[in-house]
Amino acid sequence: MSKELFKYNGNTSGKVDDVFTKDEIIYFVNHLSILPGAKTISDGNKFTGIDANHQLYNWFNRKIFTKVQNIFGDHVRLLFGSYLNEIAPWTVHSDYYSKAIGEPYMAFLIPLSVNNNIELADQTNTIVFNEIDTYVDVSPKDKTGAGSNWMQNESIKENNAMPYYEKHLSHLTDDQLQRVTVQNVLNWKLGSVIYWDEKLLHSSDNFLANNLKSKQAIVMHTYVV
């Protein structure tokens, strides 16, 4: 299986500013935050998924994903989008999903709010590492049980993520921090689109340590054929 990373303007992760207006963000929040059927996926974190079978799928494509395609290309296809309400910081993981449809491609995140307040959206970050999830080697049908398997194949590195512990990554263990190197600290900004190759390991910052209670975003997972 190829481990070649997809790039935008030569970068495998980054941020594009001023894609959406503040009014559009408010519009998205008003529609997505009230959707029923949110699933609890980790430590109380919840997401409401919108796939091809969802009644809002066409709306999501037209209002949100089309603008992403205008930047990154219409070869990018939407696997599913979701409204995320995160109350516990994600630890190190990748977004490499099933290859049932095409090749997993880029993940996109649209910051919406912190503590459900759009004015606080810039108070948090997404951290992307240089390392690739070892899960991409196993021809996945699903990601059940993938967990922290990546650590088995990653040795302790010089210039690792330990210096980021105090400010951003105090929710990660030393074993994790010593085995990854930081590619990008992507500050959330209202109206921006954050992106990374789905093979790349990444995590939330520890927003709880900064006296923040939650963060909300639109997250999109994509594929190419």
CORGIHU-V637987 format. One record per helix or strand of 3 or more residues. SS is the DSSP state (@ for helix, = for strand). FROM is the first residue (numbers start at 1). TO is the last residue. Records with the same first field share a line. If there is no record, write none. Layout:
BEGIN
SS->FROM-TO, FROM-TO
END
This chain:
BEGIN
=->13-16, 39-42, 45-50, 77-86, 103-114, 125-132, 182-187, 193-197, 200-204, 215-224
@->22-32, 57-72, 118-123, 134-138, 149-153, 161-164, 174-177, 207-210
END
